[in-house]
């Protein structure tokens, strides 16, 4: 039972990236999101991925795949909707 709950959470937790993607797309701006933060998190997820792919633990594997996939979309949206600051 605990394994099933953890597996469900491993799928649901990365879905919280979707509201962030929608927020960026609706405003057509990612100015309030730090590029250093977005790329820092994404690089850490990439560095953890080999461990997850090699693991026999399904919760770790599913979480990593889902999180890496959805956070990659966040990074793409942050970069696409990045607008330069207008200097006065």
C-alpha positions in Angstrom: 0.0 0.0 0.0 2.8 2.5 0.9 4.5 1.7 -2.4 1.3 2.5 -4.4 0.8 5.7 -2.5 4.4 6.7 -3.2 4.1 5.8 -6.8 0.9 8.0 -7.1 2.8 10.9 -5.4 5.7 10.4 -7.8 3.4 11.0 -10.7 1.3 13.8 -9.1 4.2 16.0 -7.7 5.7 16.9 -11.0 2.3 17.9 -12.3 2.6 21.1 -10.2 4.9 22.3 -12.9 1.9 22.7 -15.2 0.4 25.7 -13.5 3.8 27.4 -13.7 3.9 26.7 -17.5 0.4 28.0 -17.9 1.2 31.1 -15.8 4.2 31.9 -18.1 2.2 31.3 -21.3 -0.8 33.5 -20.2 1.4 36.4 -19.2 3.7 35.9 -22.2 6.6 36.6 -19.9 9.0 34.7 -17.6 10.7 37.8 -16.3 9.8 36.9 -12.7 11.6 33.6 -12.9 15.3 33.4 -12.5 17.2 31.8 -15.3 19.9 30.7 -12.8 17.2 28.9 -10.7 15.5 27.3 -13.8 18.8 26.0 -15.2 20.2 25.1 -11.8 17.2 22.9 -11.0 17.2 21.4 -14.5 20.9 20.5 -14.4 20.5 18.9 -11.0 17.6 16.8 -12.4 19.8 15.8 -15.4 22.6 14.8 -13.0 20.2 12.6 -11.0 18.7 11.0 -14.0 21.3 8.2 -14.6 20.8 7.0 -11.0 17.0 6.9 -11.5 17.3 5.1 -14.9 19.6 2.4 -13.4 17.5 2.0 -10.3 15.2 -0.9 -9.7 13.0 1.3 -7.5 9.9 2.2 -9.5 9.0 5.2 -7.4 12.4 6.9 -8.0 12.4 6.0 -11.7 8.8 7.3 -12.3 9.3 10.5 -10.3 12.6 11.3 -12.1 11.2 10.7 -15.6 8.0 12.7 -14.9 9.9 15.5 -13.1 12.6 15.8 -15.7 10.1 15.8 -18.6 7.8 18.5 -17.1 10.6 20.6 -15.7 12.2 20.5 -19.1 9.0 22.1 -20.4 9.3 24.8 -17.7 12.8 25.6 -18.8 11.8 25.8 -22.5 8.9 28.1 -21.6 11.2 30.3 -19.4 13.6 30.7 -22.3 11.0 31.3 -25.0 9.1 33.9 -23.0 12.2 35.7 -21.7 11.9 39.3 -22.7 14.7 41.8 -22.4 14.4 44.6 -19.8 13.5 47.9 -21.3 15.9 50.5 -20.2 14.4 53.9 -19.5 
